[in-house]
Amino acid sequence: MRKTLLTLTVLAAAMVGGEAMAAPRAKMLFEKQKKETGIKKQKGLQRARIQARATAEANTIYKPLEETYYFYDDGEWLEAMNASYTYDDQGRVLTVVSTTPESTTWQNRTSYKYDTYGNITQILEESSTDGGKNWEPSSKYENEYDDVVTDFRTATLMYAWDYEWVLRYGTKYAITRNSGKVVTGAERLTNFQDEFTPIARLTNTVGNDGKITAVKEEELGVDGADYVWEEYFDYRDIVWENTDGQALGFDPENYAVGANRIKAAKLYFEGEPEADVTGEYTDEQSGRLEIEFYAGDALAFEHAVLDDFGSYVDERTLQYTEDDEVFTETELYEVTYSERGLITLETASYLYDEEEYVEKLIYDYTIDPDKDAVCQTLTSVYNSEDDETVPETKVVVTAFTGLSGLATVAVDATEIACRLSGRSLEISSPGATAVSVFTTDGRLAASKAGADWFSLDLNGLSTGFYLVRVAGQGATRTFKIALK
């Protein structure tokens, strides 16, 4: 789920009347995290379309066939768009065709393609002016993924149609590994027309035991008329809490989550140690990484999974001293999911000493009792500045479609069984059932739909911990698994 609330960087500047001065390195790391992971507010309709697609895929048995989108304006709901869906045999959206209330002749079609792990490999946008008889392409995204870390995107390319596909912008990652398949480096490249140039690079040092002992990230900057490589972070003397040798994090906080978590390290800058790094982890999903600068400042990143449904909170905290006074800045981003796996609340908070700004995006669902599926999604926005909650968008399902092989038998939670056998999930559940495998930060890694008994091959996933949600008609169970 994308972070879709207001950019906290802008709020911070507005609240404190300008950027407070601190130790350059600690402040730089904190501010860059805001820039890289800024919570961007999107238009209501676009946000509703993204959420509606996620909801459509999350519905287990019945899925939306047709929907109507509304936005709230000056006390009334205005119809904005109608959409119709098609799905593949795993319940993933294949196409969305949308029309406006003003004209059914003009149509827009969005088509999706996936790889075997459920990753989106292509998003194609087309339009029609004759009611869908003929389609003209307008844009497309092409995604590629790493063969080893199968959810790591190695390319995102955006093309525009001008009687042929023209590359507008793109990002690529070039990954290098040693003979033991351990990542020794990676480059982030961006394009100027059809030519790709490195703009960031990761350099890993591998010890005699085959484990990574140091991770250094640099980014291309400008010094006068020259391009120079500027050091961002440099972890050395790493002791791992857990590692699979696939360290690909381009941000210092990446090493507090996932398959490569730091237990202890030194942070260097320009060849000299400047901070002690300590990681503390309560379980395989939750942990806190603290950077204690020798100058007296401190920076911390924390990720905590809150329940079996995948709800989580991310926190970034900076503490620094200015004119003998200690200041603290904290960013919080929290996501809450229901037992159905539907997002119910996003909360973004910025705290600066005694001042606090909070914005929430609230999701309310209406369930069709006969089909046990979402038939309406209502989103509302709250911000502490106005201290009020305002409706924003509404999506109403006007027609449903069922998965093939739909069974009428009800399922108790006790009737759902899921067993990990090697690198295969074996699912037993009466009737139509869907299984979804998520990484610990909520990304879909694999999925499949079936009935009675079926299996899901996980050989393409990297070593680490995952959440598994098995949903049958009327019941959902969540499991934690560890792949070796």
RASUL-V931671 format. One line per field, one symbol per residue. ss: DSSP state (H for helix, E for strand, C for the rest). phi: phi as a letter, one per 30 degrees, with the letter a starting at -180 (. if undefined). burial: b if it has 16 or more other ideal C-beta (glycine too) atoms within 10 Angstrom, else e. Layout:
BEGIN
ss: ???
phi: ???
burial: ???
END
This chain:
BEGIN
ss: CCCCCCCHHHHHHHHHCCCCCCCHHHHHHHHHHHHHCCCCCCCHHHHHHHHHHHHHHHCCCEEEEEEEEEEEECCEEEEEEEEEEEECCCCCEEEEEEEECCEEEEEEEEEEEECCCCCEEEEEEEEECCCCCCCEEEEEEEEEECCCCCCCEEEEEEEEECCCEEEEEEEEEEEEECCCCCEEEEEEEEEECCEEEEEEEEEEEECCCCCEEEEEEEEEEEECCEEEEEEEEEEEEEEEEECCCCCCCCCHHHHHCCCCEEEEEEEEECCEEEEEEEEEECCCCCEEEEEEECCCCEEEEEEEECCCCCCEEEEEEEEEEECCEEEEEEEEEEEEECCCCCEEEEEEEEEECCEEEEEEEEEEEEEECCCCEEEEEEEEEEECCCCEEEEEEEEEEEEEEECCCCCCCCCCHHHCEEEEECCEEEEEEEEEEEEEEEECCCCEEEEEEEEEEEEEECCCCCCEEEEEEEEECCEEEEEEEEEC
phi: .ddbcdddeddedddcikdddaeeddddddddddddcedcdcdedddddddddddeddedccbdcbbbcbbcbhibccdcacbbcbbcdcicdcbbcbbcddacddbbbccbbbcdciddcabccbbbcbijdbbcdbaacccbbddccdcddcabbccccbiadcdcaabbbcccbdddiddclabcbbcchcccbdbabcbcccdddicdcabbcbbdbcbicccbdcdcbbdbhdccdaacicdbdcbeddccbidbcdcaacccbhicdbaccbcbbdadccabccccdddjdbbbbbbbdcadcjeabcbbbbbbcbhicccbcbcbbbbccdddicdcacbcbbbbhccbbbbbcccccccdddchbdcabccbbbbddchacbebbbbcdcacbcddidccddbdddddbbbccicbcccbadidbbcbccddcjddcaaacabibabbdcdddddlcbccccbcdiabbbbcbbcc
burial: eebbbbbbbebbeebeeeebebbebbbebbbebbeebbbebeebeebbbebbbbbbbbbbbbbbbebbbbbbeeeeeeebbbbbbebeebbbbeebbbbeeeeeeebbbbbbbbeebbbbeeebebebeeeeeebeeeebbbbebbebbbbbebbebebeeeeeeeeeebbbbebebeeeebbbbbbbbebeeeebebebbbebebeeeeebbbbbbbbeeeeeeeeeeeebbbbeebebbbbbbbbbbbebbbbbbbbbbbbebbbbeeeeebbebbbebeebbbbbbbbbbeeebbbbbbbbbeeebbbbbbbbbbbbeeeeeebebbbbbbbbbbebbbbbbbbbbbbbeeeebbbbbbbebeeeeebbbbbebbbbbbbeeeeeeebbbbbbbeebeebeeebeeebeeebbebebeeeebebebbbbbbbbbbbbeeebbbbbbbbeeeebebebbbebbbbbbbbbbebbbbbebebe
END
